[in-house]
């Protein structure tokens, strides 16, 4: 089929495009404001896309259109969508199409407030490392898998299940549209406050997800989070977590460039595991992914050991960006308070003797909303200096938008040294000269960071690469 993706630069939309491309479908699309790493990924995947919306972009033959859910997807303002509808081309949002496409598969839905992308990539990588061919759908770019989406030939399909709404017109969570075979829940903490203003509202879709688990389905859940334990209640579940619990957990954790720990299994068996990933949250993810494949009997302990050692994670989840600099720079995904704190805690854990300099962009609606201003009271604890970019203006009129001045005032009140970045070009020129050589830099955003995620590490390599 010829499938056109309108809004192909979104993480989920581009992943679905990869799934369909892997089956031989002709995939093209368009978007505006596509930035790395998705733009780089699409180019490397050989997926042709236009960088603006124009009727001229549309191929003559289109069997199906998959339409993103951004504010730009309105037929009154988007000429491509208006033309698709005029032609009578069947149009679907990506969650609906993905749900229909995977309806006959044995789907593992990986859900939770954070850890979804890493866990989905991990399970897919574990099985692929063992010679299997599952399908997968990942809303981030895995460093060890060829694509963000893959159809696979095995019955199992591993799906990142997002609790965010399908669209402003369809307020269901995306994972409500998926056929559930098994569930892996990584965490539940209040997130997406612009769509779920209360914790009760945020938990509601997870209740629905749990109620959709079939009798023979496997439920793997992180014991660390009280809302997870409460919502699961007395349902049969395989638990996991960092600390001792009724299921899988870690002992003898030794943090280093290569972190080692023992995976303790419910039957008393132990697996000695090693990982290059940073942070305790990544150890917890490894425990959860290992629990699924071991409980399902899909891999042996020895296979898990070998695969975990080789797993490098996903892009923007604390992957090292510098190559030669004596001051290392890592990129973290800071779309929520918990994700930002996990990244900061991981850097502090692995670099306890270095000054931590953070470059932060309040990209998501939550970071830019007046209701989340209290997040800034504690999020940067342990940071020596924070450089903060202005909040993006897109969608600002639809919510109670914070200003950079308000954010800086709140961070200063928390006792953290912070500066606003008004001109990123000037910042790029001057920032390396302010460093002493004993720092570690964390680039933290879910957005483009105005290109600093790539340009600043290059500047650090040039400035500090000669040092030993």
Steps between C-alpha positions, in 0.01 A plus 500: 500500500591866459473656845538873561591639844387853572706615797768235456745676733320381813666219693198271484409581140854439375516171692180378335643606164800277574276205589316528168818565302647177642215309333575651160234771490583823319529764772527878447388803696543861607535717808621837621761562766658154489818495705762244606503225595177423306605688186835321499325169556256551210786591268700193600194277464451618143150635569426788264320796658436865423587768755189710450133437435407543135252323273785446256656258750219246464570201272245428229414165656432483875320199645500612864604815686619505859450843653685641800316667785676836530325832479604524134271214400189700412356486147419871520867589540683195365471474120622139491233377740232689310614339173515152654143537621389639163650195327318269739823344626438301823665699782593360840685634799807288572367339821184381325694362205760334722225341707330358193829388348605302810159363593590140416836500678604391850555856621710596801390850602782681679339782699592742776585862569862445401727219384267392219735560210802349674307191610341444160840529332656272761249217462519520121880499514516210745286281277676608181837428665373148570421448130127573511307739276233684702324809376541826686383859516720748693438871548874572509807402303668180625878491473517123441200432277487586130169687517256653746234271359514151354223263393680178595401144414446366854154525662629733774478874436650736760321835513580815689161591643452874553240624749478837320173569321440401138396854401307798629191345345569147633593519867582132537857407585688358202552161664123459532494442124740204515416133535657381826680168535736581787576815701824638643455806724815693585363779719202723575556857616290806413594623153347685203320735734365702209286199407470328840467780758462261796669177599163327489452608139853385414449156657167438323644377167739267683199346675344439159823349369524256790135399459568409135765236585374157383489212752811336356690826463813572703519812716850624589497800734751719682453462875672835571196720436204513738245584227610191305455277804166658585351479150608139456366400839450125525540431127763231427822682413872440468669779693839657448703787641837610628432400859387160635137426411292187423648477150824599328747744656868602513772433754870579520479804272846632415484833316775579252577551135377143477229449764459151643216349704331172584151443367312305768214292357186387687620137489824597676720486191749781444634648181814715504427787259713783363396821327658817366176694551500777760268525797299283736190550285673313217581212734131491590410493130739210442337309786153557352594400146686194623202401712274492195720283278588264787140462619385429145782248453620687193867509601743318726688673777823479301332663201372783719849556642658529157229727360484741795875552483465615136194725540576871460151640547320764296602842375456796738494269803840594640698409192843659494526777241865603529776295338829645623419768756638472852165649600244235403153602380193277516155552356199419717129496423340751736134506402377475861619560854571131564690453175711808566572392857594148386751644254647739757520228766673266255766757411558581868528128578761433233690830530486584873819708495421718199307826486168443322406756234153459348370654178121480525210576267146510649355347185187306602173666600547373855832684545341816358181491706432713807362193677844333483700795626568309824700245296780756489528499881688170504573378149850652483617390844862386476573716195778758523382715209194492274468680166131531403367570151173693454179293489383436141208719394307236305170432676569773757161665451313179586639469853631697796848546356801576719762754399873442520516771767249315718691174462833663587351670805368167628831320441691780673259483795586131529863597553629384162728711284329549162532719191264565212619427147367772275730448203607140445763598242670730749461238772669241281793735444552600862382210716805270453729781619311515832585138585794406720552144377355313799136505387255261339232648272141374477288613204140464611191540281234316303527757223761633256703698759565735208760256367718511813479123553730463201684832477604535866666155526690582181614828655610316815695249291675785322571692820591217739593212269873561532497443873579164656 
